[in-house]
Amino acid sequence: MSLLSFYALLLATVLLLTLGLMTVFSVQQVVSAARGRDAVVDFSKYLIFAGVGLIGMWGMSLLSERALRYLAIPVLMGATALQSLVFTPLGTCTGGNCNWVEVPGIGTAQPSEFIKVGLSLYTGLIIARWFAEGRWQRLHWLVKTTAALLPAAAIALVMGGGDLGTVIILGILLAGAGWMAGLAKRWFVTLGTAGAALFIFASVISLNRRTRILVWLHPDRDDPLDIGYQPKHARWALATGGWQGVGPGSSRQKWGYLTQAESDYAYAVLGEELGLAGALLVIILFAVLGWALARIIRRSNSLYASVVVGGIMVWIIGQAIINMAVVTNLLPVLGVPLPLISQGGSALISVLLAIGIALSFARREPGAQQGLRSRPGAVRRTLAVISTRRRNRA
């Protein structure tokens, strides 16, 4: 049972990634053909991102807690510096959001996805180093300001690019990390009030966001050929799927009806092709993933591990819930992808890196190291017995 968290997290991740690759390839067959490109070539490029992410996940899982602490500030600073490039000529905009950077020879990258990884590590570092030991009140105001300045600057840069959905995810990540650390209620009241005020202000000043909210509140009044087009076709895709789905690769809505079928609305395509059974399987796998992360937190002896994994848990599970709620019209359109399912090289790599960090802490649960060390020996003994029997038969 000592390795249950490790293997449950790993298995749920691999299965979700497999379903995601199937869905992305299904949609790319149409999208690539419409653009005059080879779908196999495009999908092969995406497989490279998946491979890089898996290698990064494996590498992160081997790091010690001390190494992860050292990485916290450099990762967040690096991601923040990259995020600032969206305001240069390298920045590109999609759907009213300007949070992508053009990378020669690769395409576009979304630095805000890596801010999530850096913020998880950094929040754990700050809380474990200062709050847990009761040192925060004794620190000089300049130190406090400096500690809060880096994450505030990162979130401000993301908001400056117009990506409110990612800002919401960053906010719940901070809230989840703080909750695991046992912060006082006044912190949550302050953050919650500030977050709600920011959301209302950002929604009021943006015509696009106001319209999305109105469409969500009054779905029967919206123009089905305008702002209500995507939400309606997402629901039609799920309804068409029925219990068993129309079959892998046989989605109808991906043929130009869902313009974000490979990203924000990938869950709708998956539900249409694999039916309610496939849609529920995704929910179950995310539930297993969340349970494994929660188990790592409960069994960890390190406050730093609990805070970091807590932030990762609410980030991935919270983002999954928000995406699926948008697709089923339980929330207004926020523009956040479904982790491990939706297409996006930056998002995929960042999530796999975060899973690798959680696997690193799972490897250090009580009894886990002994279990991992015994596995290679058991495998070698089994292979030795098999080879001996073969020689005796010969």
PyMOL commands that set and color helices and strands:
alter all, ss='L'
color gray80, all
select helices_A, chain A and resi 4-34+39-61+65-87+111-131+136-138+141-160+164-181+185-205+207-217+229-241+266-299+303-327+345-362+368-393
alter helices_A, ss='H'
color red, helices_A
select strands_A, chain A and resi 91-94+97-103+107-109
alter strands_A, ss='S'
color yellow, strands_A
deselect
rebuild
show_as cartoon
